[in-house]
Amino acid sequence: MTDAERKVWALLRSAFPEWRFRRQVPFHQYIADFASHRARLVLEIDGGQHGEASDAPRTAIIEANGYRVLRFWNNEVLTNIEGVTGRLAAVLNERSPPPNPPPSRGRASQTSTP
C-alpha cells in the first residue's frame, strides 16, 4: 500500500467502521483499492499514472456492478485528509444507512416456574 492508501485505510477503520470497507476488492479483471458492499461504494486512491480516460473502462465495469466510484488523488489524501473525510461522509450520508447488526443467536433466558 502507498502512504496515501494507508492513511485512507486508517480513516475508514476509525471514522466509518459501520460501513465495513475492504481493501483490494476484485471487480472482474480490476482490483479496487477499497470497497464497501454495504454502501455500494468503491474508493480509488490515484497517483500520477491515473487519468480519466485510462480509468474509464475500470469505472464502467465497477458502476455496471451497481457501485459508485469515488476517486481521490494521493496528494489530496496526504495534504487534506479533512476534506477527504468530509466528502466521503457526505457521499455515505446519501447512501442508505448501514443495516443494523443481526440479533444475537444466543438462547433466550428461561425462567423457571414453580
C-alpha positions as CSV (number, residue, x, y, z in Angstrom):
1,M,0.0,0.0,0.0
2,T,1.1,3.6,-0.7
3,D,1.3,6.1,2.1
4,A,-2.0,7.7,0.9
5,E,-3.7,4.3,0.9
6,R,-2.5,3.6,4.4
7,K,-3.9,6.9,5.5
8,V,-7.3,6.2,3.9
9,W,-7.4,2.7,5.4
10,A,-6.8,4.1,8.9
11,L,-9.5,6.7,8.2
12,L,-12.0,4.1,7.1
13,R,-11.3,1.8,10.1
14,S,-11.6,4.6,12.6
15,A,-14.3,7.0,11.2
16,F,-16.5,4.7,9.2
17,P,-16.3,1.2,10.7
18,E,-20.1,0.5,10.3
19,W,-19.7,0.6,6.5
20,R,-17.1,-2.3,6.6
21,F,-14.8,-1.2,3.9
22,R,-12.4,-3.9,2.5
23,R,-9.1,-3.5,0.8
24,Q,-8.1,-4.8,-2.7
25,V,-11.6,-5.8,-3.8
26,P,-11.8,-7.6,-7.2
27,F,-14.2,-6.4,-9.9
28,H,-13.7,-8.7,-12.9
29,Q,-10.1,-8.1,-14.1
30,Y,-9.7,-5.0,-11.9
31,I,-8.8,-4.6,-8.2
32,A,-10.4,-1.6,-6.4
33,D,-8.4,0.0,-3.7
34,F,-11.3,0.0,-1.2
35,A,-14.9,-1.0,-1.3
36,S,-17.9,-1.1,1.0
37,H,-20.5,-3.6,-0.2
38,R,-23.0,-2.1,2.3
39,A,-22.7,1.3,0.8
40,R,-22.1,0.0,-2.8
41,L,-19.2,2.4,-2.9
42,V,-15.6,2.0,-4.3
43,L,-12.8,4.3,-3.3
44,E,-9.8,4.7,-5.6
45,I,-6.7,6.5,-4.5
46,D,-4.9,7.7,-7.6
47,G,-1.3,8.6,-8.3
48,G,0.1,10.4,-11.3
49,Q,-0.3,7.4,-13.6
50,H,-4.1,7.6,-13.5
51,G,-6.3,9.7,-15.7
52,E,-10.0,10.0,-16.5
53,A,-9.6,8.4,-20.0
54,S,-7.4,5.5,-18.8
55,D,-9.7,4.8,-15.8
56,A,-12.9,4.9,-17.8
57,P,-13.2,1.2,-18.6
58,R,-12.4,0.3,-14.9
59,T,-15.0,2.8,-13.7
60,A,-17.6,1.5,-16.2
61,I,-17.2,-2.1,-15.0
62,I,-17.5,-1.2,-11.3
63,E,-20.5,1.0,-12.0
64,A,-22.1,-1.7,-14.1
65,N,-22.0,-3.8,-10.9
66,G,-24.1,-1.2,-9.1
67,Y,-21.3,0.6,-7.3
68,R,-20.4,4.3,-7.2
69,V,-16.8,5.2,-7.7
70,L,-15.2,7.9,-5.6
71,R,-11.6,9.0,-6.5
72,F,-9.1,10.9,-4.5
73,W,-5.6,11.9,-5.6
74,N,-2.7,10.8,-3.4
75,N,-1.7,14.4,-2.8
76,E,-5.2,15.3,-1.7
77,V,-5.2,12.5,0.8
78,L,-1.8,13.4,2.2
79,T,-2.4,17.2,2.4
80,N,-6.2,17.5,3.0
81,I,-7.5,14.5,4.9
82,E,-10.2,16.6,6.5
83,G,-11.5,17.4,3.0
84,V,-11.4,13.7,2.0
85,T,-13.2,12.8,5.2
86,G,-15.9,15.4,4.6
87,R,-16.5,14.4,1.0
88,L,-16.6,10.7,2.0
89,A,-19.0,11.4,4.9
90,A,-21.3,13.3,2.5
91,V,-21.4,10.5,0.0
92,L,-22.0,7.9,2.7
93,N,-24.9,10.0,4.1
94,E,-26.5,9.9,0.6
95,R,-26.4,6.1,0.7
96,S,-28.9,4.1,2.7
97,P,-27.8,3.8,6.4
98,P,-25.9,0.7,7.2
99,P,-28.1,-2.1,8.3
100,N,-28.4,-2.9,12.0
101,P,-26.4,-5.9,13.1
102,P,-28.4,-9.2,13.1
103,P,-29.9,-10.2,16.5
104,S,-27.7,-12.4,18.6
105,R,-28.2,-16.1,18.2
106,G,-27.9,-16.9,21.9
107,R,-30.7,-18.7,23.6
108,A,-33.3,-16.6,25.3
109,S,-33.2,-16.7,29.0
110,Q,-35.6,-19.1,30.5
111,T,-37.4,-18.5,33.8
112,S,-38.4,-21.5,35.8
113,T,-42.0,-21.6,37.1
114,P,-42.6,-23.3,40.5
